[in-house]
Amino acid sequence: MNLETFLHNLHFDIEKIIPQGWEADWADAPLAYKLYRDLPVVPLSLEVPLMLEGRGIPEKLDLRTIGHFLWYVNGLNQFSQSVSPLDSTENRMELMHSYRRFIPSGGGLYPNELYMYLKLEDLPVGVYHYDVAHHRLVLLREGNFDSYIAKALGNGCDMSACFGTVFVSNMFWKNFFKYHNFSYRLQGLDAGVLIGQLLEVSKRFGYASGVYYQFLDRTLNHLLGLPEQEESVYAVIPLSIEPTNWTSNLGDKDGVITSEELCRELPEIHHHHFQRSKRRADYSMLTRINEASMMETTQSFRKIQSRDRVHRNGQAVSLPQVERLSYDLASICKKRYSPDLDFVLGKVSPIQLAYLLNEAAASFSYRNDLDEIHIKNKPRVSLYGCFYNVEGIPNGAYYYDSSDHSLRSIDPGDHRFRLQSGLTGPNINLFQVPLCLHVVGDKDHLIEAIGYRGYRIQQMEAGMLVQRLLIAALANGMGGHPLLDFDANACDEIYQLDSTEKTSLIQIPIGPYRDRPWLKGSLRS
């Protein structure tokens, strides 16, 4: 199967990319976190702050604060036991155990890992892995790598002004074992959700940040010692106290840089890690497309212009003008929960909807290497929704125009039956959900602009917007549950997206919910 057909089927014909009868081997499942062996470790403080608002710019950067930062980004925060109400055929209930984080992940498998290049006074300068299971740092390579990382980014960032740099990677097997080739779509979205959380937490800690999607892949994998058939870097996020200089002409300084020449600057490193699985199925399709997405030279770095093909002719429905929501991110994160059969239909007020959409759109703005620096760039992903039982707003499908904070009517009526019919799983009752939102992006998945790398970039940006939506929903007293088992073709028809050359990327039902019966225990001191 060629790669373009593979990406098409990922969205519109999933059955063609997953073998018939595929079942996960749960007895040989990998761990949801990576464990390195026989390397120096640095424990992190478990006495995390209970609130994140009002911190301001930090007076000093130390290991203790970095530990708090990493825990709120990706740490284990809760152990829970719950029972499934679906297993009633034998008059018994199945007990389910889970370790929860502040972010959602497809199947709770968390295919992404965090690495950090840190320059702190109380820590050896070097590259570390964040060991989620033990809340500690694992030293992978000691030394100052400012110049090396800057070159890998095309000299587009002043690394000397950054105290740290985060690398978000993807481990292919961690969710391939369950979802087969469909995991490629999940991995990008999960990475985006993680990046979205990282950027929001960075703001609370007073860190300036930005996302680099374009870099010399092999040089950064080489720096971290990642075997590319197992794991690869997806995004780079430098952190500083003051905003750093981002050059507009990436790759121009010091001429063209190639992966091959840069890798020669550092010796190879090989580390052992434990993942538990003894057997692995063939995931060569994922490694093929990952290799096709790699950048070998800084000359291939590009800027991407958003194509503005949206519904601006539909009847405008004004939303109440609102300010940004005020909330404590730590408190909101601790409430995170993905309702399924726990949704209960209730009325949503116009002010709730206005706060939800405004906050998600406003918080999504972020610095990255795809946009021109001195131009007001339009987002490459946008929000559409099917609304039911919202006071003062007729039931129907709408486009949210963030530029003037209004809804544009596309198709009036109750679309819940059609949306419910498009679900492949029985775990959500959309008749109990007042807001069913969809993140929408270009149908070619940015491939024309930046090649196969564009697909994973689009999925990451979609995931980032999803995380902003979930945070805004919780701050509004509602819950959200990201879904990929929906019929994208049906949703595209509802929103009349064919003429816009766009498609639905992910579905997020949002609404009131009731707590399910479960036993929960906090993992913080």
N, C-alpha and C positions, 0 to 999 in steps of 0.2 A: 504494500500500500504506500502510495506516495504521501508526502507530508501534508500537502494542501488538502487532500482527501481526508487524511486523518483528522486534521483540525476541523474540517467541515462536519465530519461524523461526530466529533466530540460534542457538538451543539445540537445537531439536527437528526442524527441517526445513531444513537449510542449503541444499539444492538450490534452494529457492524464492527465495533472496536473491542467488544468483550466476547470471549468465546462462550458458546452456549453451554449452560450447566456449570459455569465458573462459580466456585465456592471458596471462601476464605478458609485457610487451615488455621483455625484459632489455637490449636494446640502448639503450633510452631510460630505464633505471632511475634513480631518484633516488639521491643519496648517502645514506649512513646517518647523516650528521651535517650540521648547518646551518652554512653559511659566510657570514658578513656581509662586506660590501665597504665600503671607504672610511670606516672608523670607527676611533677610537683603540683600541689594544690594549695589554694589560698581560701580559707573559710570566709564567708561573708556574714555580716551581722544579721541575726534573726529578729532584732528589736526594731521592727519597721515602724515608721510613723503611721498613725491611724488616720491622718488627714493629709491632703496634698495641697489644698488651696492656701493662698497667702504666703507661700514660701519665699517668693522673690528671687533675686539673683543670689546664688550661693556665695558666702564669704570665702569659702575654701573648697577645693576639690579633694576628696579623700576616698579611701576604699569603702568606708562605712556608707557614704552617700551613694556610691556606685552600686553597692549591694542593694540598697533600698530601691534604686532606680530599676535594676534588673528584675527584682521581685515583682514590682508592679507592672513591668512590661510582659514577663513571660514565666513568672514563678508559679510553683504549685501553691495553692492557697487554701484548698479545702478537700477533704475526703468525704465522700457521701455513699450511703447505701439507700437504694430505693427498690421498689417492686414494680414490675411491669404489669399493667392491667390487661395487656393483650393476651397473655398466656392463661386462658381459662378453660381449655379443652380437657385438662386432666385435674380440674379443681385444685390447682396449685398455683402459686405465684413465684416467679423467678426473682431471686435477689441479685441485684446488680451493684457492683462496686465501681467507683470512678474517682480519679484524682482530677480535680478541676483547676483550671487556670482562669485568669480574668478575661480571656478571649475564647471564642468558639473555634472549633476545628471539625472538619468533616469526619464523623465517626469517632471524635475524640482522639485522633491518632497523631496529631501534631507532627507533620512531616518536616517542619522547618527547625533549624538550629540557629543559635546566636553565638557569634564570635566577636571579641572586642580587641582592638589595638589600643592600649592604655598608656598614658604618660602621667602618672601620679607620683607625688613625693613619697608616699608610704607603700609603694609597690614597684618591683622591678619593671622597667619599660619593656614591653613586649606584646605578643599576641596571645590571647587567652580564649578558651572555650567556656561558656557559661553552663555549668553542670546543674541542670534544673533539679535533678533528683536529690542532690545534696546541698543545693544553694551555695555553690562555691565556684571559684575560677580555677581552671586547669591551664597551666603554662604550656603553650605549644612551641613557642620560639621567642627567645629573648633578644632584645636589641631595638635600636631606633630605625624605623622603616618609613619615616616621613617621605623621603625622596622616592622610594620604591612605590608606595601607594599613590603618591601624587602622579607619577608617570603612568601608572595603571589606569588612572582616571583622566588621562590626557592633559595633565597639569591644569585641570579645571578647578582646583581647590587649593587654598593655602593651608597645607597640612600642619605647618609649624604653629598655626594659630589654634589648632584643635587639640583638646586634651584627650580625645578618644574618637575612635571610628568603629561603628558597628557593621558587621557583615552578616546578612541574612542568607542562609544557605537552604538548600532543599535536599533531603535524603530520599531517593527514589523508592526504595523498598518499603519505607515506613507506612505508606498507605496503598502502595501497589498490591500488597498481599491481600487486601480486601477489595479494592475497587478496580484492579487490573489497569488497563490503559486509561480509563476514565480518571484515574488519579492525577494525570497530567493537568487536567482542568482544576482539580481541587488544590493542587500544590501551589499554583499561582495565586488563587484566591486566598488560601490560608496565609501565604506570605504577605499578601496585602493587608489582611486583617491584623497580622502581627506588626507590620510597619505602621498602620494607622494607630494602633495602641502605643507604639514607641514614640510617635510624634506627639501624641496627646500627653503622654507622661513627661516627655522632654520639656514641654511648655511649663508644666507644674514645677519642674526642678530648675527652671531658669536657663535651660540649654537652648542655644540656637542650633537648628538642624536643617537638613535638606537631604533629598534622596537622589542618588546616582543609579540610573538603570544601565548606563553605558560604561563599560570598563573592559579591560583585557582579562577575560575570564581565566585563562590558564595561568596568568601571573598571580592572581589572587588565590586560586586554588593551590598553586605552588607555595605561596606564602603560608597558607593554613595547613598544608599537608593533606589536602583532600583528594582521595582517589576519584577521578572524574566519572568512572563507571558506577560509583555509588552516590556521590554527592557533589553539588556544585553551587557556587555563590550566585544568588539572584539579585541582590541589591546591596548598596553600600550607603551608609548614613553617617557622615562626619558630625561630630558634636563639638561645640565650642561655647564659651560664655558670651562672646560677642559674635555677631554675624561675620562669617569669613568672606573673602573675596572669591567670587565665582566668575571666571572669565567667560566671555561670550563666544570666543572662537576656540572651542575645544580641540586639542590635538595640534595646534599651530606652534606653540612654544617648544623650542628645542627640536623642531622638525617632527617627522612621523616616528612614532614609537611602535615597536612590534612586540608581541608576546614572546617570541623566540629569544630576542636579544635581552629582554628584561628578566626572563627566567634565569638567565645565566649569571645574574648578579647574586643569587642566593643558592646555597646548596639544597638539595632535596631533603625532606624530612619524612619519616614513615612512623606513624604512631598506631598502636593497637587499641581497638575499642570493642566493646561488647554490645551486641544487639539482640541476642538470644536466639534468633532464627537459625536453624540448622540447614534448612533447605530454602532455595530461592527459585521462583519461577523466572522465566525469561522476560525481562522488561526492556528489551533492546529497542523497542519503538520510542521509549522515553529517552534513552541515551542518544539515539539517532537525532531526534529533534533538538535535544539539548546541544549536541555538537553543531548542528546546523544553525543554531541561534548564537553561537559564540562569536566574539569579535577578536580578530587576530591582530588588528592594527588600529591605532587611533584615528586613522584617516577615514574609517567607516562610521565614526560617530556622527549623529544627525540631530537636527531639531525637528519637532513634529508640530504641525499646525492643525488645530481642531477644525473639522469640517462641520460647519453650522447648517445642518439640514434637519430642522426640527419643525414641529407643528406650531406655527405662529398665527395661523389663520382661524383657529378654533375660537369659539366664544370664550372670552376672558372671564374668569371668576376670581374676584379680588379676595385676598386673604387679609386678615387683620395685621396691621403693621406691629411688629414685635422687636424687642431688643434681644441680644444674645442671652441664652439661658445662664443662670448662675447656679452652680452646683459644685459639690466636692467630688472630684473624680474618684478618689479612694472609696468613698461611701457608695457611689454608683456602681463601681466595679464589683464590690462585694455582693451586690444584689443580682449580678448577671445570672440569667437563667434563660434557657431556650424552651419556651412553652411548646407543646405539641397538641395533645388532646386536652390540655389545660386552658386553652383559650376560652373565654366566655364573651358572648356578644354583648356589647354595651355601646351606648352612644359616645361618640367622640365630638368634642366641641371644636368649633372653628379655630379657637385660640390654641388648643392642643395641637391641631394639625399644622397651624402656622408656625408654632414653636419647633415642632419636629422637623419640618422641611427647611426652615430658615437656619436652624442650628446645624443640621447635617451639611447643608451647602456652604455655610460660612466657615465651618471648622475644616472643611475639605481643602481649602486653599493652602498650598504648601510649595516650598521651593524645590525645584528639581532641574535636572540637566536636559530635559526635553524642550522646555519653554524658553523663548527668548527673554532675556533678563529685564529689559526696559519696555516690554510690551505687556498690556493687560491680556493675558491668555485665557481663552475659554476652556473650561474643563473638557476632557476627552470622553468622560462618562457623565450621564445625566439621569434624572429620576422621572419615572412614570409611575402611575398608580391607578388601581381600581378601588374606588371608595364606595362604602355602603354604610348607611346609618350615621353619617356625619351631619350634625345639625346645620341647616342652612345651605348645604351644598348638595345638589342633586346627585343621586347615585349615578356612577358612570366611570369611564376611563379618562384619565387626564395626563397631560404633560406639565411638569412643574418648571416654570420659567423663573430661574433664580435671579435673573437680571432685574426683574421688576416685582419679584415675590408674588407671583400670581399663578393660577391654574389655567391651562388651556384645554377646553373640552374637546375630546376626540370621538368618543362613542358613548352616548348616554345609556343608562340602564344598569340592571343588576347582572354582573358578570361572574358571580360566585360559582354558579353551576358549571360554567365552561372552565373556569380555573380549577375547580375540584376535579373535573373529568380529566384534566391534563396531568394530574399527579400520578406517579407510578407507585407511590407508597401510601399506606393507610394511616400514617401517624399524624396527619393534620386534618382538622375539619374546618375548611375555609368558610363554611356557612356561619361559623362562630367568630369570624375575623372581619373587623370593619375596614382595615387598611391592608391592601396587598400591593406592596411596592415592588418595582423592578428597576434594577440598574441597567441602563442601556448604553451600548457603545457601537462603534463602526462595525459593520458586518464583515469587512475584510480583516478584522482584528489587527489593524495597523501594519499588516504584512507589506502592503504597497509602500509604506513610508520607511519601514526599518527592517524588513525581512521577517523571518520566523521569530526573532526576538520580540517583535511587536505583540505577538499573541500573549506571551507571559506578562509583558508590561501592562497590557490591557486588563488581564485578570488581576494583577496586583492593584491597579488603580480601582477596579471594581471592589475588591476586597477592602481597600482603605475606606471607600465610601460606605460600604456595609457596616464597618465598625463604627463610623461616625453616626450612622442611623441607629444602631443598637444603643449607643451611649445616650443619644438624644431621646430615644424611646423610654429608656429607664428613667431619665430625668423628668419625663412626662408621666410617670406612673404606669407605663405600659411595658410589654415584653415583645421581643422579636425573635424570629427563628429563620435564619437563612436556609434556603432550599435550592438544590440543583435538580431534584427529581421532578421537574415540571416540563411541560410541552412548550418549548421556545417558539415553535411555529405558530401555535394557537395564540400565544401572547403577542407575537408580532402582528398577527391579524387583528387582534383587538385594538392595538395601538396604531394600526395602519402604517407600519414601519417600512414596508417594501419600497415606497417612493423616497424614503429618506436614507436608504442604504445603511440602516442600523438594525440592531437585533437585541433581544433581551438576554442579558448575561447571567443574572441571578435573581431569584424571587425571595422577597422578605415579607411574610405576613407579620403584621404588627397590631396589637390590641390589648385590651384588658385580659387578665388571666388569674386563675386561682392557683395557689401553691399545691403541689402534689405531696402526698405523704412520703417523707424520707427522713433519714437520720443523717445529720451533717455535723462535721467537726472541723474547726479551723486548724490550719497548719502553721499559724504564726504564734509567736510567744505572746 
